[in-house]
């Protein structure tokens, strides 16, 4: 993402403007690709259009695509990869061309996000399915060809990390999550999707989620083959779509349990939003078809009304969020941040002061002033990394002639950072320089 914006800057495009245009183009591309994907699998045009509109009007995606994150481009690459892999399954004569395209999309996805590991693994599975009847030699040859092509960009990224003295995937701290906590975050996020981003009671949200799961179960049961109804000939084409959703979610769960990253939310799950919409409507499709053939048109009308209500609610929520962002700004650029006591306390410090904070990124974006350093020992407290970072911080403070400042915001939602109380216990002296609301500025001395 940084390289993409820097490339734009080389030709005179401001990185901020570049990020806006890149996200806008990515959003448009995602809507178009969602329609193409849905049209391949859904028998009714209005359901395919509904899938595209559901993505275009999605309030959760609106929040993701309005930030300068790598997820917007990654979402497009993920859906494009599914389409390419479906062609790989269907078009045996041009298998090599589709293999090259899959390798390019998967490897570029990895350079945007390390979660691209899930994209890199997906073609290997599809190659195995595509070559299941032509012999193991062809399967091995195509797999090795794909891996050789797809490994070029990831190898460059990893070698850069190692050359910088870091680990394979950069600095990483151990996870503090539990399996129950990860499952809860996952369910809460999916629940917000079924509610079209609307803020309703928790109980109603769970009822709607259970209802959506029930609809999917009924649709799968209606489409499930039995002795009297053979399997649909195109069922194998669903392998890339289903594998992407299942594989990516599994990757996220494992990552949460291994690495200290943000909790699962719409941002992290956004790459499977469009595929999940298509899968949901794919489950609805046989129910609609069965009701029409059985002269139960009222059931098809009910589904149409449900989809329509969800789309209207999603559009209303998206419009409200856009209006709010336009009026109040976003994130660290909003007036609530720029004019906060947190930022005011920071501005009163000497211009050349060495400053640390548990919201260093917020201070930088709200003021544009450098340097702002992350709070010392930005790793789980009591870990080996924290002990090492804390020791280095103590040495820095004791060697400094001027006090080092710590701007601390409460409550501290970033629990992996060492707190002022823990710094005091380590032998440093902290004196309150100023206090404003929920913000305290400490002068730290050895």
C-alpha positions in Angstrom: 0.0 0.0 0.0 2.8 2.4 0.9 4.6 1.6 -2.3 1.5 2.1 -4.4 0.9 5.6 -2.9 4.6 6.4 -3.2 4.5 5.5 -6.9 1.6 7.9 -7.3 3.6 10.6 -5.5 6.4 10.1 -8.0 4.1 11.3 -10.8 2.6 14.2 -8.7 -0.4 12.6 -7.0 -0.7 13.6 -3.3 -0.7 10.4 -1.2 -3.9 11.4 0.5 -5.7 12.0 -2.8 -4.1 8.8 -4.2 -5.6 6.8 -1.3 -9.0 8.3 -1.9 -9.0 7.5 -5.6 -7.5 4.1 -5.1 -10.3 3.2 -2.6 -13.0 4.6 -4.8 -11.8 2.6 -7.8 -11.4 -0.5 -5.6 -15.0 -0.1 -4.4 -16.3 0.2 -7.9 -14.3 -2.8 -9.0 -15.5 -4.9 -6.1 -19.2 -4.1 -6.9 -18.6 -5.1 -10.6 -16.7 -8.3 -9.7 -19.4 -9.2 -7.2 -22.1 -9.0 -9.9 -20.0 -11.2 -12.2 -19.4 -13.7 -9.5 -23.1 -13.8 -8.5 -24.3 -14.1 -12.1 -22.2 -17.2 -12.6 -23.9 -19.0 -9.8 -27.4 -17.5 -9.3 -30.2 -18.4 -11.7 -32.1 -15.1 -11.2 -30.8 -11.8 -12.5 -32.5 -9.9 -9.7 -30.6 -11.9 -7.1 -27.3 -11.1 -8.8 -28.1 -7.5 -9.0 -29.1 -7.7 -5.3 -25.7 -9.1 -4.5 -23.9 -6.2 -6.2 -26.1 -3.6 -4.6 -25.7 -5.2 -1.2 -21.9 -4.6 -1.6 -22.4 -1.1 -3.0 -24.6 0.0 -0.1 -22.9 -2.0 2.6 -22.4 0.3 5.6 -19.6 -1.9 7.1 -17.7 -1.8 3.8 -18.2 1.9 3.6 -16.2 2.3 6.8 -13.4 0.1 5.6 -13.2 1.8 2.1 -13.1 5.3 3.6 -9.8 4.6 5.4 -6.2 4.5 4.0 -5.9 0.8 4.6 -4.7 -2.1 2.5 -8.0 -4.0 2.8 -9.9 -2.2 -0.1 -7.4 -3.4 -2.7 -7.1 -6.8 -1.0 -10.9 -7.3 -1.2 -10.8 -6.8 -4.9 -7.8 -9.2 -5.3 -9.6 -11.9 -3.3 -12.8 -11.8 -5.4 -10.8 -11.6 -8.7 -8.8 -14.6 -7.6 -12.0 -16.6 -7.0 -13.2 -15.7 -10.6 -9.8 -16.7 -12.0 -9.8 -20.0 -10.2 -13.3 -20.8 -11.4 -12.0 -20.3 -14.9 -9.1 -22.6 -14.1 -11.6 -25.3 -13.2 -13.7 -24.7 -16.3 -11.2 -24.0 -19.0 -8.7 -26.8 -19.3 -7.3 -25.6 -22.6 -6.0 -22.3 -21.2 -5.0 -23.7 -17.8 -1.5 -22.2 -17.9 -2.8 -18.7 -18.5 -5.2 -18.9 -15.6 -2.5 -20.4 -13.5 -0.2 -17.4 -14.2 -3.1 -15.0 -13.4 -3.8 -16.8 -10.1 -0.2 -16.6 -9.1 0.0 -12.9 -9.9 -3.2 -12.0 -7.9 -2.3 -14.2 -4.9 1.3 -12.9 -4.7 0.2 -9.2 -5.0 -2.4 -9.9 -2.3 0.4 -11.0 0.0 2.4 -7.8 -0.6 -0.6 -5.8 0.5 -1.5 -7.9 3.5 0.2 -10.9 5.2 -3.3 -12.4 5.3 -2.5 -13.0 1.6 -1.1 -16.3 2.9 -4.7 -17.5 2.6 -4.8 -16.4 -1.0 -1.5 -18.1 -1.7 -2.8 -21.5 -0.4 -6.2 -21.3 -2.2 -4.9 -22.1 -5.8 -3.0 -25.1 -4.6 -6.3 -26.6 -3.4 -8.1 -25.7 -6.7 -5.2 -27.1 -8.8 -5.7 -30.4 -6.9 -9.4 -30.4 -7.7 -8.9 -29.4 -11.3 -6.4 -32.2 -12.0 -8.1 -34.9 -10.0 -8.8 -36.9 -13.2 -5.7 -36.3 -15.2 -3.0 -37.9 -13.1 -0.6 -36.9 -10.3 2.2 -35.8 -12.7 0.0 -33.0 -14.2 -1.1 -32.0 -10.6 2.5 -31.8 -9.4 3.8 -30.0 -12.5 1.0 -27.3 -12.3 1.4 -26.9 -8.5 5.2 -26.4 -8.8 4.7 -24.0 -11.7 2.2 -22.0 -9.6 4.4 -22.0 -6.5 7.4 -20.8 -8.5 5.5 -17.9 -10.0 3.6 -17.0 -6.8 6.7 -17.1 -4.6 8.6 -14.2 -6.3 6.9 -11.2 -4.6 6.5 -12.9 -1.2 10.2 -13.8 -1.2 11.1 -10.2 -1.9 9.0 -9.0 1.0 10.4 -11.5 3.4 14.0 -10.9 2.3 13.4 -7.2 2.9 12.1 -7.9 6.4 15.1 -10.1 7.2 17.5 -7.6 5.8 16.1 -5.0 8.2 16.9 -7.3 11.1 13.3 -8.3 11.7 11.5 -11.6 11.6 9.9 -13.2 8.5 6.7 -11.2 8.9 8.0 -8.3 10.8 7.9 -7.6 14.6 5.2 -9.8 16.2 4.1 -10.2 19.8 2.4 -13.3 21.3 -1.4 -13.4 21.4 -3.5 -12.6 24.5 -6.7 -13.9 22.9 -8.7 -17.0 23.8 -10.7 -19.2 21.5 -13.9 -18.1 23.1 -13.0 -14.5 22.7 -12.1 -15.0 19.0 -15.4 -16.8 18.4 -17.4 -14.1 20.1 -15.7 -11.3 18.0 -16.4 -13.3 14.8 -20.1 -13.8 15.7 -20.6 -10.2 16.7 -19.1 -9.0 13.4 -21.3 -11.3 11.3 -24.3 -10.3 13.4 -23.6 -6.6 12.5 -23.6 -7.6 8.8 -27.0 -9.3 9.0 -28.4 -6.1 10.6 -27.1 -4.0 7.8 -25.0 -2.0 10.3 -28.1 -0.9 12.2 -27.8 -0.3 16.0 -30.4 -2.5 17.6 -30.7 -4.5 20.8 -28.3 -7.3 21.3 -31.2 -9.9 21.7 -32.8 -8.8 18.4 -29.4 -9.0 16.7 -28.9 -12.6 17.7 -32.4 -13.5 16.6 -31.7 -12.0 13.1 -28.4 -13.9 12.9 -30.0 -17.2 13.8 -32.8 -16.5 11.3 -30.1 -15.9 8.6 -28.4 -19.1 9.5 -31.8 -21.0 9.3 -32.4 -19.6 5.8 -29.0 -20.8 4.7 -29.7 -24.3 6.2 -33.0 -24.5 4.4 -31.5 -23.5 1.1 -28.7 -26.0 1.4 -31.2 -28.7 2.3 -33.4 -27.7 -0.7 -30.4 -28.0 -3.1 -28.9 -31.1 -1.5 -28.9 -34.0 -4.0 -30.6 -37.2 -3.2 -31.3 -40.4 -5.1 -34.1 -38.8 -7.1 -32.2 -35.5 -7.8 -28.6 -35.8 -9.1 -26.0 -33.3 -8.0 -25.9 -30.1 -9.9 -23.2 -30.3 -12.6 -21.8 -26.9 -11.6 -21.4 -27.7 -7.9 -17.6 -28.2 -8.3 -17.3 -24.6 -9.5 -18.2 -23.5 -5.9 -14.9 -24.9 -4.5 -12.9 -21.6 -4.9 -15.7 -19.5 -3.4 -16.3 -21.8 -0.4 -12.6 -22.4 0.1 -11.9 -18.7 0.2 -14.4 -17.9 2.9 -13.6 -21.0 5.0 -9.8 -20.7 4.5 -9.6 -17.0 5.2 -11.7 -17.2 8.3 -9.7 -20.1 9.6 -6.5 -18.1 8.9 -7.9 -15.2 10.9 -8.8 -17.4 13.9 -5.3 -19.0 14.0 -3.7 -15.6 13.6 -5.7 -14.2 16.5 -4.6 -17.1 18.7 -0.9 -16.9 17.7 -0.2 -13.2 17.2 -1.2 -10.0 19.1 -3.3 -8.2 16.5 -6.6 -6.3 16.4 -9.6 -8.3 17.4 -11.7 -9.7 14.5 -13.9 -7.0 13.2 -15.3 -5.8 9.8 -11.9 -4.5 8.8 -10.3 -7.9 9.1 -13.3 -9.8 7.8 -14.0 -7.4 4.9 -12.3 -9.7 2.2 -15.1 -12.3 2.6 -18.0 -9.8 2.8 -18.8 -10.0 -0.9 -18.2 -13.7 -1.2 -20.4 -14.3 1.9 -23.2 -12.2 0.3 -23.1 -14.4 -2.8 -23.1 -17.6 -0.8 -26.1 -16.4 1.2 -28.1 -15.6 -1.9 -27.0 -18.9 -3.4 -28.7 -20.6 -0.5 -31.8 -18.4 -1.0 -32.0 -19.2 -4.8 -33.2 -22.8 -4.5 -35.9 -21.8 -2.0 -37.2 -19.2 -4.4 -37.0 -21.6 -7.3 -38.9 -24.3 -5.4 -41.6 -21.8 -4.3 -42.1 -20.7 -7.9 -42.3 -24.2 -9.3 -44.7 -25.2 -6.5 -47.0 -22.2 -7.1 -46.0 -20.7 -3.8 -45.1 -17.4 -5.2 -45.8 -15.7 -1.9 -42.7 -17.3 -0.5 -40.6 -15.9 -3.3 -42.2 -12.5 -2.7 -41.3 -12.8 1.0 -37.7 -13.3 0.2 -37.7 -10.4 -2.3 -39.2 -8.2 0.4 -36.6 -9.3 3.0 -33.8 -8.6 0.5 -35.4 -5.2 -0.3 -35.8 -4.2 3.4 -32.2 -5.1 4.1 -30.9 -3.1 1.1 -32.9 0.0 2.1 -31.7 -0.3 5.7 -28.1 -0.7 4.5 -28.4 2.3 2.2 -29.8 4.4 5.0 -27.1 3.5 7.4 -24.4 4.1 4.7 -25.8 7.5 3.9 -26.0 8.4 7.6 -22.3 7.4 8.2 -21.1 9.3 5.1 -23.0 12.4 6.3 -21.6 12.1 9.8 -18.0 11.7 8.5 -18.5 14.7 6.2 -19.7 16.8 9.2 -17.4 15.6 11.9 -14.4 14.2 10.1 -13.0 10.7 10.6 -10.9 9.0 13.3 -7.9 11.1 14.4 -8.9 13.9 12.0 -12.3 14.5 13.7 -12.9 17.6 15.9 -13.3 15.4 18.9 -9.7 14.4 18.5 -8.1 17.6 17.1 -9.7 19.8 19.8 -9.4 17.2 22.6 -7.7 17.7 26.0 -5.4 14.9 24.9 -4.0 16.9 21.9 -4.1 20.2 23.9 -1.8 18.7 26.6 0.6 17.5 24.0 0.8 20.9 22.3 1.9 22.5 25.5 5.1 20.5 25.6 8.4 21.9 24.3 8.7 21.6 20.5 11.9 19.5 20.8 10.6 17.2 23.5 11.0 13.5 23.2 7.4 12.2 23.6 5.9 8.8 24.1 2.2 8.0 24.2 -0.2 5.0 24.2 -1.9 6.8 21.3 1.2 7.9 19.3 -0.6 7.5 16.0 -3.5 9.7 17.1 -1.2 12.5 18.3 0.7 12.5 15.0 -2.4 12.5 12.8 -4.2 15.1 14.9 -1.2 17.6 15.0 1.2 16.6 12.3 4.0 17.1 14.7 6.9 14.7 15.1 8.4 12.8 16.8 5.7 10.8 18.6 6.9 7.4 19.8 4.7 4.5 20.9 4.6 3.8 24.6 7.7 1.9 25.7 7.5 -1.9 25.5 4.7 -2.1 22.9 4.5 -5.8 23.5 2.7 -8.0 26.1 3.9 -7.0 29.6 6.0 -9.6 31.4 7.1 -11.1 28.1 10.8 -11.3 27.1 10.2 -8.5 24.5 8.7 -6.2 27.1 11.6 -6.7 29.5 14.1 -5.9 26.7 12.2 -2.8 25.6 11.7 -1.6 29.1 15.4 -1.9 29.8 16.2 0.1 26.7 13.7 2.8 27.7 15.2 3.1 31.2 18.7 3.6 29.7 17.3 6.2 27.3 15.7 8.2 30.2 18.7 8.0 32.5 21.1 9.2 29.7 18.8 12.1 28.7 19.5 15.5 30.2 16.0 16.7 29.5 12.9 14.8 30.8 11.2 12.3 28.6 7.5 12.9 28.4 4.7 10.3 28.5 1.2 11.5 27.3 -1.3 8.9 28.6 -4.9 8.6 27.7 -7.3 6.7 29.9 -8.9 4.2 29.7 -6.0 2.5 28.1 -7.6 0.2 25.5 -4.2 -0.9 24.3 -3.6 -3.4 27.0 -0.3 -4.6 25.5 1.5 -1.4 26.5 3.4 -0.8 29.7 1.5 1.6 31.9 2.8 4.6 33.9 2.3 2.5 37.1 4.5 -0.3 35.7 7.1 2.2 34.6 7.2 3.6 38.2 7.7 0.1 39.6 10.6 -0.4 37.2 12.6 2.4 39.0 11.7 5.4 36.9 10.4 8.7 38.5 7.2 10.0 37.0 5.9 13.5 37.9 2.6 14.9 36.6 3.3 17.8 34.2 -0.3 18.5 33.4 -3.7 16.8 33.6 -6.7 17.6 31.4 -9.8 15.4 31.5 -8.8 11.8 30.7 -5.3 12.8 29.8 -2.2 13.0 31.9 1.2 14.3 30.8 4.1 12.8 32.8 7.7 14.0 32.9 9.8 10.8 33.2 13.3 10.9 34.8 15.8 8.2 35.8 
